[in-house]
Amino acid sequence: MEELLDYIVKSLVDNKDSVKIERREESSAVVFEISVDPDEIGMVIGKNGKIAQAIRAILHSASRKEDKKYIVKIK
């Protein structure tokens, strides 16, 4: 799942080296924290958060096979 998220985020930004994804296990979910260059944060969030919502929807659909809940946070 982390590879999918990494591929999506790196496709959105110009500075691919600035993308960092931290995975943290919690009791009921897996939390991914995305951090990118501050100048490109808008590319990941999108207008009115539409791209961030789409990323979360893709992970939600992909997680159905694994029976895990994934949470995406953008720093």
mmCIF file as gemmi writes it, N, C-alpha and C atoms, coordinates in Angstrom:
data_model
loop_
_atom_site.group_PDB
_atom_site.id
_atom_site.type_symbol
_atom_site.label_atom_id
_atom_site.label_alt_id
_atom_site.label_comp_id
_atom_site.label_asym_id
_atom_site.label_entity_id
_atom_site.label_seq_id
_atom_site.pdbx_PDB_ins_code
_atom_site.Cartn_x
_atom_site.Cartn_y
_atom_site.Cartn_z
_atom_site.occupancy
_atom_site.B_iso_or_equiv
_atom_site.pdbx_formal_charge
_atom_site.auth_seq_id
_atom_site.auth_asym_id
_atom_site.pdbx_PDB_model_num
ATOM 1 N N . MET Axp A 1 ? 0.817 -1.189 0 1 0 ? 1 A 1
ATOM 2 C CA . MET Axp A 1 ? 0 0 0 1 0 ? 1 A 1
ATOM 3 C C . MET Axp A 1 ? 0.869 1.264 0 1 0 ? 1 A 1
ATOM 4 N N . GLU Axp A 2 ? 1.973 1.179 0.718 1 0 ? 2 A 1
ATOM 5 C CA . GLU Axp A 2 ? 2.865 2.336 0.791 1 0 ? 2 A 1
ATOM 6 C C . GLU Axp A 2 ? 3.472 2.647 -0.576 1 0 ? 2 A 1
ATOM 7 N N . GLU Axp A 3 ? 3.736 1.615 -1.357 1 0 ? 3 A 1
ATOM 8 C CA . GLU Axp A 3 ? 4.286 1.817 -2.696 1 0 ? 3 A 1
ATOM 9 C C . GLU Axp A 3 ? 3.277 2.541 -3.592 1 0 ? 3 A 1
ATOM 10 N N . LEU Axp A 4 ? 2.017 2.179 -3.459 1 0 ? 4 A 1
ATOM 11 C CA . LEU Axp A 4 ? 0.96 2.834 -4.235 1 0 ? 4 A 1
ATOM 12 C C . LEU Axp A 4 ? 0.872 4.31 -3.877 1 0 ? 4 A 1
ATOM 13 N N . LEU Axp A 5 ? 0.87 4.603 -2.602 1 0 ? 5 A 1
ATOM 14 C CA . LEU Axp A 5 ? 0.807 5.987 -2.136 1 0 ? 5 A 1
ATOM 15 C C . LEU Axp A 5 ? 2.032 6.776 -2.593 1 0 ? 5 A 1
ATOM 16 N N . ASP Axp A 6 ? 3.197 6.158 -2.505 1 0 ? 6 A 1
ATOM 17 C CA . ASP Axp A 6 ? 4.435 6.798 -2.941 1 0 ? 6 A 1
ATOM 18 C C . ASP Axp A 6 ? 4.373 7.122 -4.438 1 0 ? 6 A 1
ATOM 19 N N . TYR Axp A 7 ? 3.889 6.194 -5.229 1 0 ? 7 A 1
ATOM 20 C CA . TYR Axp A 7 ? 3.784 6.407 -6.673 1 0 ? 7 A 1
ATOM 21 C C . TYR Axp A 7 ? 2.824 7.559 -6.994 1 0 ? 7 A 1
ATOM 22 N N . ILE Axp A 8 ? 1.69 7.601 -6.331 1 0 ? 8 A 1
ATOM 23 C CA . ILE Axp A 8 ? 0.697 8.648 -6.585 1 0 ? 8 A 1
ATOM 24 C C . ILE Axp A 8 ? 1.256 10.015 -6.235 1 0 ? 8 A 1
ATOM 25 N N . VAL Axp A 9 ? 1.823 10.145 -5.049 1 0 ? 9 A 1
ATOM 26 C CA . VAL Axp A 9 ? 2.313 11.451 -4.589 1 0 ? 9 A 1
ATOM 27 C C . VAL Axp A 9 ? 3.484 11.925 -5.446 1 0 ? 9 A 1
ATOM 28 N N . LYS Axp A 10 ? 4.407 11.037 -5.771 1 0 ? 10 A 1
ATOM 29 C CA . LYS Axp A 10 ? 5.552 11.438 -6.589 1 0 ? 10 A 1
ATOM 30 C C . LYS Axp A 10 ? 5.128 11.819 -8.006 1 0 ? 10 A 1
ATOM 31 N N . SER Axp A 11 ? 4.015 11.29 -8.476 1 0 ? 11 A 1
ATOM 32 C CA . SER Axp A 11 ? 3.505 11.667 -9.794 1 0 ? 11 A 1
ATOM 33 C C . SER Axp A 11 ? 2.923 13.076 -9.796 1 0 ? 11 A 1
ATOM 34 N N . LEU Axp A 12 ? 2.539 13.563 -8.627 1 0 ? 12 A 1
ATOM 35 C CA . LEU Axp A 12 ? 1.903 14.876 -8.526 1 0 ? 12 A 1
ATOM 36 C C . LEU Axp A 12 ? 2.882 16.028 -8.383 1 0 ? 12 A 1
ATOM 37 N N . VAL Axp A 13 ? 4.052 15.77 -7.807 1 0 ? 13 A 1
ATOM 38 C CA . VAL Axp A 13 ? 4.989 16.847 -7.494 1 0 ? 13 A 1
ATOM 39 C C . VAL Axp A 13 ? 6.167 16.865 -8.464 1 0 ? 13 A 1
ATOM 40 N N . ASP Axp A 14 ? 6.846 18.015 -8.52 1 0 ? 14 A 1
ATOM 41 C CA . ASP Axp A 14 ? 8.028 18.148 -9.363 1 0 ? 14 A 1
ATOM 42 C C . ASP Axp A 14 ? 9.283 17.665 -8.64 1 0 ? 14 A 1
ATOM 43 N N . ASN Axp A 15 ? 9.41 17.994 -7.369 1 0 ? 15 A 1
ATOM 44 C CA . ASN Axp A 15 ? 10.58 17.632 -6.575 1 0 ? 15 A 1
ATOM 45 C C . ASN Axp A 15 ? 10.321 16.291 -5.88 1 0 ? 15 A 1
ATOM 46 N N . LYS Axp A 16 ? 10.584 15.202 -6.575 1 0 ? 16 A 1
ATOM 47 C CA . LYS Axp A 16 ? 10.27 13.868 -6.073 1 0 ? 16 A 1
ATOM 48 C C . LYS Axp A 16 ? 11.121 13.466 -4.863 1 0 ? 16 A 1
ATOM 49 N N . ASP Axp A 17 ? 12.295 14.079 -4.73 1 0 ? 17 A 1
ATOM 50 C CA . ASP Axp A 17 ? 13.172 13.757 -3.604 1 0 ? 17 A 1
ATOM 51 C C . ASP Axp A 17 ? 12.641 14.293 -2.278 1 0 ? 17 A 1
ATOM 52 N N . SER Axp A 18 ? 11.758 15.272 -2.321 1 0 ? 18 A 1
ATOM 53 C CA . SER Axp A 18 ? 11.235 15.857 -1.091 1 0 ? 18 A 1
ATOM 54 C C . SER Axp A 18 ? 10.083 15.053 -0.497 1 0 ? 18 A 1
ATOM 55 N N . VAL Axp A 19 ? 9.597 14.059 -1.214 1 0 ? 19 A 1
ATOM 56 C CA . VAL Axp A 19 ? 8.456 13.266 -0.741 1 0 ? 19 A 1
ATOM 57 C C . VAL Axp A 19 ? 8.93 12.276 0.318 1 0 ? 19 A 1
ATOM 58 N N . LYS Axp A 20 ? 8.284 12.345 1.475 1 0 ? 20 A 1
ATOM 59 C CA . LYS Axp A 20 ? 8.569 11.405 2.555 1 0 ? 20 A 1
ATOM 60 C C . LYS Axp A 20 ? 7.237 10.881 3.081 1 0 ? 20 A 1
ATOM 61 N N . ILE Axp A 21 ? 7.151 9.579 3.194 1 0 ? 21 A 1
ATOM 62 C CA . ILE Axp A 21 ? 5.936 8.948 3.704 1 0 ? 21 A 1
ATOM 63 C C . ILE Axp A 21 ? 6.308 8.126 4.922 1 0 ? 21 A 1
ATOM 64 N N . GLU Axp A 22 ? 5.698 8.458 6.038 1 0 ? 22 A 1
ATOM 65 C CA . GLU Axp A 22 ? 5.943 7.737 7.283 1 0 ? 22 A 1
ATOM 66 C C . GLU Axp A 22 ? 4.738 6.856 7.582 1 0 ? 22 A 1
ATOM 67 N N . ARG Axp A 23 ? 5.013 5.608 7.892 1 0 ? 23 A 1
ATOM 68 C CA . ARG Axp A 23 ? 3.948 4.647 8.212 1 0 ? 23 A 1
ATOM 69 C C . ARG Axp A 23 ? 3.966 4.397 9.712 1 0 ? 23 A 1
ATOM 70 N N . ARG Axp A 24 ? 2.774 4.459 10.311 1 0 ? 24 A 1
ATOM 71 C CA . ARG Axp A 24 ? 2.655 4.25 11.749 1 0 ? 24 A 1
ATOM 72 C C . ARG Axp A 24 ? 1.468 3.326 12.002 1 0 ? 24 A 1
ATOM 73 N N . GLU Axp A 25 ? 1.692 2.286 12.755 1 0 ? 25 A 1
ATOM 74 C CA . GLU Axp A 25 ? 0.631 1.335 13.099 1 0 ? 25 A 1
ATOM 75 C C . GLU Axp A 25 ? -0.058 1.814 14.369 1 0 ? 25 A 1
ATOM 76 N N . GLU Axp A 26 ? -1.372 1.873 14.321 1 0 ? 26 A 1
ATOM 77 C CA . GLU Axp A 26 ? -2.157 2.168 15.514 1 0 ? 26 A 1
ATOM 78 C C . GLU Axp A 26 ? -3.042 0.963 15.789 1 0 ? 26 A 1
ATOM 79 N N . SER Axp A 27 ? -3.804 1.029 16.842 1 0 ? 27 A 1
ATOM 80 C CA . SER Axp A 27 ? -4.583 -0.141 17.239 1 0 ? 27 A 1
ATOM 81 C C . SER Axp A 27 ? -5.583 -0.592 16.181 1 0 ? 27 A 1
ATOM 82 N N . SER Axp A 28 ? -6.24 0.34 15.528 1 0 ? 28 A 1
ATOM 83 C CA . SER Axp A 28 ? -7.278 -0.05 14.573 1 0 ? 28 A 1
ATOM 84 C C . SER Axp A 28 ? -6.978 0.35 13.14 1 0 ? 28 A 1
ATOM 85 N N . ALA Axp A 29 ? -5.841 0.989 12.904 1 0 ? 29 A 1
ATOM 86 C CA . ALA Axp A 29 ? -5.575 1.485 11.555 1 0 ? 29 A 1
ATOM 87 C C . ALA Axp A 29 ? -4.079 1.662 11.318 1 0 ? 29 A 1
ATOM 88 N N . VAL Axp A 30 ? -3.768 1.869 10.055 1 0 ? 30 A 1
ATOM 89 C CA . VAL Axp A 30 ? -2.414 2.212 9.643 1 0 ? 30 A 1
ATOM 90 C C . VAL Axp A 30 ? -2.459 3.661 9.178 1 0 ? 30 A 1
ATOM 91 N N . VAL Axp A 31 ? -1.597 4.495 9.729 1 0 ? 31 A 1
ATOM 92 C CA . VAL Axp A 31 ? -1.592 5.917 9.41 1 0 ? 31 A 1
ATOM 93 C C . VAL Axp A 31 ? -0.372 6.226 8.55 1 0 ? 31 A 1
ATOM 94 N N . PHE Axp A 32 ? -0.623 6.864 7.41 1 0 ? 32 A 1
ATOM 95 C CA . PHE Axp A 32 ? 0.448 7.338 6.539 1 0 ? 32 A 1
ATOM 96 C C . PHE Axp A 32 ? 0.503 8.848 6.647 1 0 ? 32 A 1
ATOM 97 N N . GLU Axp A 33 ? 1.678 9.375 6.976 1 0 ? 33 A 1
ATOM 98 C CA . GLU Axp A 33 ? 1.876 10.821 7.04 1 0 ? 33 A 1
ATOM 99 C C . GLU Axp A 33 ? 2.758 11.221 5.865 1 0 ? 33 A 1
ATOM 100 N N . ILE Axp A 34 ? 2.22 12.068 5.006 1 0 ? 34 A 1
ATOM 101 C CA . ILE Axp A 34 ? 2.925 12.515 3.814 1 0 ? 34 A 1
ATOM 102 C C . ILE Axp A 34 ? 3.507 13.889 4.075 1 0 ? 34 A 1
ATOM 103 N N . SER Axp A 35 ? 4.775 14.052 3.759 1 0 ? 35 A 1
ATOM 104 C CA . SER Axp A 35 ? 5.373 15.386 3.818 1 0 ? 35 A 1
ATOM 105 C C . SER Axp A 35 ? 6.086 15.634 2.488 1 0 ? 35 A 1
ATOM 106 N N . VAL Axp A 36 ? 5.864 16.836 1.958 1 0 ? 36 A 1
ATOM 107 C CA . VAL Axp A 36 ? 6.486 17.246 0.698 1 0 ? 36 A 1
ATOM 108 C C . VAL Axp A 36 ? 7.049 18.651 0.869 1 0 ? 36 A 1
ATOM 109 N N . ASP Axp A 37 ? 7.705 19.126 -0.156 1 0 ? 37 A 1
ATOM 110 C CA . ASP Axp A 37 ? 8.234 20.49 -0.169 1 0 ? 37 A 1
ATOM 111 C C . ASP Axp A 37 ? 7.062 21.459 0.055 1 0 ? 37 A 1
ATOM 112 N N . PRO Axp A 38 ? 7.205 22.433 0.948 1 0 ? 38 A 1
ATOM 113 C CA . PRO Axp A 38 ? 6.101 23.372 1.235 1 0 ? 38 A 1
ATOM 114 C C . PRO Axp A 38 ? 5.573 24.097 -0.005 1 0 ? 38 A 1
ATOM 115 N N . ASP Axp A 39 ? 6.418 24.295 -1.007 1 0 ? 39 A 1
ATOM 116 C CA . ASP Axp A 39 ? 5.957 24.968 -2.219 1 0 ? 39 A 1
ATOM 117 C C . ASP Axp A 39 ? 5.037 24.084 -3.053 1 0 ? 39 A 1
ATOM 118 N N . GLU Axp A 40 ? 5.064 22.785 -2.822 1 0 ? 40 A 1
ATOM 119 C CA . GLU Axp A 40 ? 4.277 21.858 -3.634 1 0 ? 40 A 1
ATOM 120 C C . GLU Axp A 40 ? 3.149 21.179 -2.877 1 0 ? 40 A 1
ATOM 121 N N . ILE Axp A 41 ? 2.885 21.635 -1.663 1 0 ? 41 A 1
ATOM 122 C CA . ILE Axp A 41 ? 1.835 21.016 -0.857 1 0 ? 41 A 1
ATOM 123 C C . ILE Axp A 41 ? 0.463 21.162 -1.52 1 0 ? 41 A 1
ATOM 124 N N . GLY Axp A 42 ? 0.282 22.267 -2.239 1 0 ? 42 A 1
ATOM 125 C CA . GLY Axp A 42 ? -0.982 22.48 -2.94 1 0 ? 42 A 1
ATOM 126 C C . GLY Axp A 42 ? -1.231 21.472 -4.038 1 0 ? 42 A 1
ATOM 127 N N . MET Axp A 43 ? -0.166 20.942 -4.615 1 0 ? 43 A 1
ATOM 128 C CA . MET Axp A 43 ? -0.311 19.928 -5.666 1 0 ? 43 A 1
ATOM 129 C C . MET Axp A 43 ? -0.859 18.624 -5.095 1 0 ? 43 A 1
ATOM 130 N N . VAL Axp A 44 ? -0.542 18.337 -3.844 1 0 ? 44 A 1
ATOM 131 C CA . VAL Axp A 44 ? -0.998 17.102 -3.213 1 0 ? 44 A 1
ATOM 132 C C . VAL Axp A 44 ? -2.396 17.276 -2.628 1 0 ? 44 A 1
ATOM 133 N N . ILE Axp A 45 ? -2.688 18.453 -2.105 1 0 ? 45 A 1
ATOM 134 C CA . ILE Axp A 45 ? -4.009 18.697 -1.512 1 0 ? 45 A 1
ATOM 135 C C . ILE Axp A 45 ? -5.046 18.984 -2.591 1 0 ? 45 A 1
ATOM 136 N N . GLY Axp A 46 ? -4.687 19.818 -3.562 1 0 ? 46 A 1
ATOM 137 C CA . GLY Axp A 46 ? -5.62 20.154 -4.63 1 0 ? 46 A 1
ATOM 138 C C . GLY Axp A 46 ? -6.591 21.236 -4.218 1 0 ? 46 A 1
ATOM 139 N N . LYS Axp A 47 ? -7.331 21.714 -5.18 1 0 ? 47 A 1
ATOM 140 C CA . LYS Axp A 47 ? -8.311 22.763 -4.929 1 0 ? 47 A 1
ATOM 141 C C . LYS Axp A 47 ? -9.454 22.185 -4.095 1 0 ? 47 A 1
ATOM 142 N N . ASN Axp A 48 ? -9.713 22.832 -2.972 1 0 ? 48 A 1
ATOM 143 C CA . ASN Axp A 48 ? -10.739 22.401 -2.018 1 0 ? 48 A 1
ATOM 144 C C . ASN Axp A 48 ? -10.504 20.976 -1.521 1 0 ? 48 A 1
ATOM 145 N N . GLY Axp A 49 ? -9.254 20.501 -1.557 1 0 ? 49 A 1
ATOM 146 C CA . GLY Axp A 49 ? -8.929 19.18 -1.043 1 0 ? 49 A 1
ATOM 147 C C . GLY Axp A 49 ? -9.352 18.025 -1.922 1 0 ? 49 A 1
ATOM 148 N N . LYS Axp A 50 ? -9.639 18.292 -3.18 1 0 ? 50 A 1
ATOM 149 C CA . LYS Axp A 50 ? -10.146 17.25 -4.077 1 0 ? 50 A 1
ATOM 150 C C . LYS Axp A 50 ? -9.119 16.152 -4.338 1 0 ? 50 A 1
ATOM 151 N N . ILE Axp A 51 ? -7.858 16.516 -4.521 1 0 ? 51 A 1
ATOM 152 C CA . ILE Axp A 51 ? -6.839 15.497 -4.797 1 0 ? 51 A 1
ATOM 153 C C . ILE Axp A 51 ? -6.594 14.659 -3.548 1 0 ? 51 A 1
ATOM 154 N N . ALA Axp A 52 ? -6.554 15.287 -2.385 1 0 ? 52 A 1
ATOM 155 C CA . ALA Axp A 52 ? -6.375 14.546 -1.137 1 0 ? 52 A 1
ATOM 156 C C . ALA Axp A 52 ? -7.53 13.567 -0.926 1 0 ? 52 A 1
ATOM 157 N N . GLN Axp A 53 ? -8.74 13.988 -1.24 1 0 ? 53 A 1
ATOM 158 C CA . GLN Axp A 53 ? -9.901 13.099 -1.131 1 0 ? 53 A 1
ATOM 159 C C . GLN Axp A 53 ? -9.788 11.934 -2.096 1 0 ? 53 A 1
ATOM 160 N N . ALA Axp A 54 ? -9.297 12.2 -3.3 1 0 ? 54 A 1
ATOM 161 C CA . ALA Axp A 54 ? -9.138 11.139 -4.293 1 0 ? 54 A 1
ATOM 162 C C . ALA Axp A 54 ? -8.08 10.13 -3.851 1 0 ? 54 A 1
ATOM 163 N N . ILE Axp A 55 ? -6.985 10.621 -3.277 1 0 ? 55 A 1
ATOM 164 C CA . ILE Axp A 55 ? -5.94 9.718 -2.773 1 0 ? 55 A 1
ATOM 165 C C . ILE Axp A 55 ? -6.511 8.829 -1.681 1 0 ? 55 A 1
ATOM 166 N N . ARG Axp A 56 ? -7.273 9.413 -0.781 1 0 ? 56 A 1
ATOM 167 C CA . ARG Axp A 56 ? -7.882 8.619 0.298 1 0 ? 56 A 1
ATOM 168 C C . ARG Axp A 56 ? -8.873 7.602 -0.253 1 0 ? 56 A 1
ATOM 169 N N . ALA Axp A 57 ? -9.617 7.971 -1.281 1 0 ? 57 A 1
ATOM 170 C CA . ALA Axp A 57 ? -10.582 7.05 -1.891 1 0 ? 57 A 1
ATOM 171 C C . ALA Axp A 57 ? -9.88 5.875 -2.563 1 0 ? 57 A 1
ATOM 172 N N . ILE Axp A 58 ? -8.769 6.144 -3.224 1 0 ? 58 A 1
ATOM 173 C CA . ILE Axp A 58 ? -8.006 5.072 -3.874 1 0 ? 58 A 1
ATOM 174 C C . ILE Axp A 58 ? -7.473 4.094 -2.828 1 0 ? 58 A 1
ATOM 175 N N . LEU Axp A 59 ? -6.905 4.62 -1.744 1 0 ? 59 A 1
ATOM 176 C CA . LEU Axp A 59 ? -6.39 3.742 -0.692 1 0 ? 59 A 1
ATOM 177 C C . LEU Axp A 59 ? -7.509 2.965 -0.023 1 0 ? 59 A 1
ATOM 178 N N . HIS Axp A 60 ? -8.652 3.598 0.142 1 0 ? 60 A 1
ATOM 179 C CA . HIS Axp A 60 ? -9.788 2.907 0.739 1 0 ? 60 A 1
ATOM 180 C C . HIS Axp A 60 ? -10.23 1.74 -0.142 1 0 ? 60 A 1
ATOM 181 N N . SER Axp A 61 ? -10.286 1.968 -1.441 1 0 ? 61 A 1
ATOM 182 C CA . SER Axp A 61 ? -10.676 0.9 -2.37 1 0 ? 61 A 1
ATOM 183 C C . SER Axp A 61 ? -9.645 -0.223 -2.386 1 0 ? 61 A 1
ATOM 184 N N . ALA Axp A 62 ? -8.378 0.129 -2.383 1 0 ? 62 A 1
ATOM 185 C CA . ALA Axp A 62 ? -7.317 -0.876 -2.416 1 0 ? 62 A 1
ATOM 186 C C . ALA Axp A 62 ? -7.235 -1.656 -1.103 1 0 ? 62 A 1
ATOM 187 N N . SER Axp A 63 ? -7.663 -1.053 -0.016 1 0 ? 63 A 1
ATOM 188 C CA . SER Axp A 63 ? -7.557 -1.708 1.287 1 0 ? 63 A 1
ATOM 189 C C . SER Axp A 63 ? -8.655 -2.734 1.522 1 0 ? 63 A 1
ATOM 190 N N . ARG Axp A 64 ? -9.65 -2.777 0.699 1 0 ? 64 A 1
ATOM 191 C CA . ARG Axp A 64 ? -10.739 -3.735 0.885 1 0 ? 64 A 1
ATOM 192 C C . ARG Axp A 64 ? -10.24 -5.175 0.875 1 0 ? 64 A 1
ATOM 193 N N . LYS Axp A 65 ? -9.204 -5.449 0.101 1 0 ? 65 A 1
ATOM 194 C CA . LYS Axp A 65 ? -8.647 -6.802 0.031 1 0 ? 65 A 1
ATOM 195 C C . LYS Axp A 65 ? -7.931 -7.188 1.323 1 0 ? 65 A 1
ATOM 196 N N . GLU Axp A 66 ? -7.41 -6.205 2.04 1 0 ? 66 A 1
ATOM 197 C CA . GLU Axp A 66 ? -6.58 -6.476 3.206 1 0 ? 66 A 1
ATOM 198 C C . GLU Axp A 66 ? -7.331 -6.397 4.529 1 0 ? 66 A 1
ATOM 199 N N . ASP Axp A 67 ? -8.538 -5.923 4.543 1 0 ? 67 A 1
ATOM 200 C CA . ASP Axp A 67 ? -9.314 -5.748 5.77 1 0 ? 67 A 1
ATOM 201 C C . ASP Axp A 67 ? -8.603 -4.884 6.804 1 0 ? 67 A 1
ATOM 202 N N . LYS Axp A 68 ? -7.957 -3.83 6.329 1 0 ? 68 A 1
ATOM 203 C CA . LYS Axp A 68 ? -7.307 -2.862 7.206 1 0 ? 68 A 1
ATOM 204 C C . LYS Axp A 68 ? -7.833 -1.481 6.873 1 0 ? 68 A 1
ATOM 205 N N . LYS Axp A 69 ? -7.786 -0.606 7.853 1 0 ? 69 A 1
ATOM 206 C CA . LYS Axp A 69 ? -8.182 0.777 7.635 1 0 ? 69 A 1
ATOM 207 C C . LYS Axp A 69 ? -6.913 1.604 7.488 1 0 ? 69 A 1
ATOM 208 N N . TYR Axp A 70 ? -6.881 2.421 6.442 1 0 ? 70 A 1
ATOM 209 C CA . TYR Axp A 70 ? -5.735 3.277 6.187 1 0 ? 70 A 1
ATOM 210 C C . TYR Axp A 70 ? -6.159 4.741 6.314 1 0 ? 70 A 1
ATOM 211 N N . ILE Axp A 71 ? -5.342 5.512 6.993 1 0 ? 71 A 1
ATOM 212 C CA . ILE Axp A 71 ? -5.586 6.944 7.173 1 0 ? 71 A 1
ATOM 213 C C . ILE Axp A 71 ? -4.426 7.689 6.55 1 0 ? 71 A 1
ATOM 214 N N . VAL Axp A 72 ? -4.739 8.7 5.753 1 0 ? 72 A 1
ATOM 215 C CA . VAL Axp A 72 ? -3.701 9.507 5.107 1 0 ? 72 A 1
ATOM 216 C C . VAL Axp A 72 ? -3.738 10.906 5.694 1 0 ? 72 A 1
ATOM 217 N N . LYS Axp A 73 ? -2.596 11.35 6.216 1 0 ? 73 A 1
ATOM 218 C CA . LYS Axp A 73 ? -2.46 12.707 6.74 1 0 ? 73 A 1
ATOM 219 C C . LYS Axp A 73 ? -1.396 13.42 5.935 1 0 ? 73 A 1
ATOM 220 N N . ILE Axp A 74 ? -1.646 14.669 5.61 1 0 ? 74 A 1
ATOM 221 C CA . ILE Axp A 74 ? -0.7 15.463 4.856 1 0 ? 74 A 1
ATOM 222 C C . ILE Axp A 74 ? -0.164 16.547 5.778 1 0 ? 74 A 1
ATOM 223 N N . LYS Axp A 75 ? 1.156 16.538 5.981 1 0 ? 75 A 1
ATOM 224 C CA . LYS Axp A 75 ? 1.775 17.524 6.882 1 0 ? 75 A 1
ATOM 225 C C . LYS Axp A 75 ? 2.04 18.796 6.125 1 0 ? 75 A 1
